Amino acid sequence: MPITYLHRQFISCGPKVLFQSNLPQARFFPPNEGVMLPPGLFKNKVAFITGGGTGLGKGMTTTLSTLGAKCFIASRKLDVLKQTAKEISNQTGNEVYAVQCDVRDPSSVKACVDELINVAGLPDVVINNAAGNFISPSEKLSANALKTITDIVLNGTAYVTLEVGKRLIKAEKGAAFLVITTTYAKSGSGYVIPSASAKAGVEALCKSLAAEWGRYGMRFNIIQPGPIKTKGALSRLDPMGTFEKSLISRIPTGRLGTPGEIANLAAYLCSDYASWVSGAVIRMDGGEYISIAGQLNYLQKVMTQFEMTTLIVYCFLFLNVVCPFCAGHKRAVVYDGSDDQEDQGILISATDIWMTE
């Protein structure tokens, strides 16, 4: 088979289709990525964002910089950071600093925080966004695969949080901490167990510190994003856009989220408007989690309203059984037009199942 055909059919497929699909209802939920908080809200404040060079990190940095914050972004790839810092500075008019840091290495984290403090002082905002992920059957995972993701996600978050936190305690200064996890930190998920378990650990870390370090003036909150329209995450997990249609079909709002939407929530949680919010876990996913969790939500994909009505009527009238969708009732019957009441059951009408105009 010619290489050009393979490239066209598979390798080039993703970039052409990725993020192009929306369900019809998405028109009711257009993304608004404009900055929602008042201008200058973070003026004279210092924000430290790990994983700030791309994707969500870049989006959050842009929003905080727009609101007046002096932002420091950190990751291993200094060239990417510098480009992002320059781009955001040109856009917002506020300087953004790029600091190289490998969050897996405590000594690198210490050096990074030293540089941050030397340039701007202790941070008012700390966002742990550095992450790593890949798809693999769990039985194929090596010890190194588990260690790699855990070192970045869980250990890296702990190193940054503790390094900054201990210095804040010593200086008697408060700060707002935020971590970016995922919806499957709560539910778990196959094929990404290093990430799922590490993110769950990050959430436990933050909730624990919210309880312990509130007395030192520190708040800790968590955002669980659903599927977001970033090339970084989805290009690794779904490089060819193969599962995009299926993914979006699970989201009641009919579309992927955007970095700007997450950034607005992040800015709020790190602002003084959220001074009474700590230990919170906020899921922002277009309703995906609850859509998957609902036992019978799948019916909208396999049954029309008429088909469901027919099934209920058939169960009640001809089988003399409780409809499987009303299993909580002792017995159910369909109203037959008379005024008689069934002592043993609940009297309903097929036309009462759904509202009609």
C-alpha positions, 0 to 999 in steps of 0.5 A: 500500500503506498505511503501517501495513501497511508498518510492521507488515510490515517496520519493526516486524518486527525488534523482535518477532522479534529474539533470540527464536529458539534451536535445540533444542540451546541448552538444553544451553548456557544463558547464565550472565551472573553475575560469575565472578571473586572480589568486589573483584578490581579494587578500587583499580584504574582501568578506561578503556572506550571505547564504554562507553555501550551493548552490550558496552561497557556489559556490560564496564563493569558487570562491572568495576564490580561487581568494584570497579573505578573505571570511566571510560566514553568516547564521543561521546554524553555524554547516553547515557554519563551515563545508563549511568554512573548506572545502573551506579553505582546497581547496583554501588555504585561510581562510574562516570565519563562522559567525552566523547571522539571517538576519531577526533580525537587532540586529543579523545583527549588531553583525555579521557585528561587528564581521566581522569588528573586524576580517578583517575590512570593506568588499570590497564585499557584496553578499546578497544571503540569501533566503527562498521559498516554493510552495503554492496556493496563496489563501492558504497563511497565513499572517505568510507565507508571513511575513516569506519570506519577512523578510528573502528576502527583510528585510534581504537584507535591514538590511545587506545592510544598516548596512554595507553601513552606516559604509562604508559611515562613513569610506569613503570606497567604495564596490561592492554589489551584490544580487541574485534574480530570473527571476520571480522577473521581470515576477512574478510567481504563487505559489511563490508570497511571494518570487516573490514580495520580490525579486522584492523589493530587485531589487528596493532596489538595483537599488535605492541605485545604483543611490543614493550611487554611490557618496560614492563609492558603486556599486550595481548589480543584478543577476537573475539566472534561474534554477540552479543545486543545491539540496537546491532550487530544492529539496524544490520546486520539491523534487521528480524531477517530473517537471524536464523534463518539466523545462529543455524543456523550456531552449533553451540550454537544461540543468540546470545551475551550481553554478560555472557559476553563481559564475564566473559572480558574481566574475566579477561583484564584481571585478575591471573589472566591475568598470563601471557596476552599477544598472545592472540586468543580467539574466543568465538562458540558454535562459529560460525567452525569450523562455517562453516570445516568443508568438510562440516559442511553435510551435517547440514542436507541429509542424515540419518544413513540417507541418508549411510549409503546413499550410502556403501554405494552408492558402495562396493558398486555404483560401486566408487569411493571415497566422496567423504567418504572421499577421503583413502583410496586405496580403500575397501570395505564389509565384506560379512560375511566375514573377507577383507581387501582389500589395496588398501583399508580394510575398514569396515562401514556399522555402524562409521561411527557408534556405535550403542547 
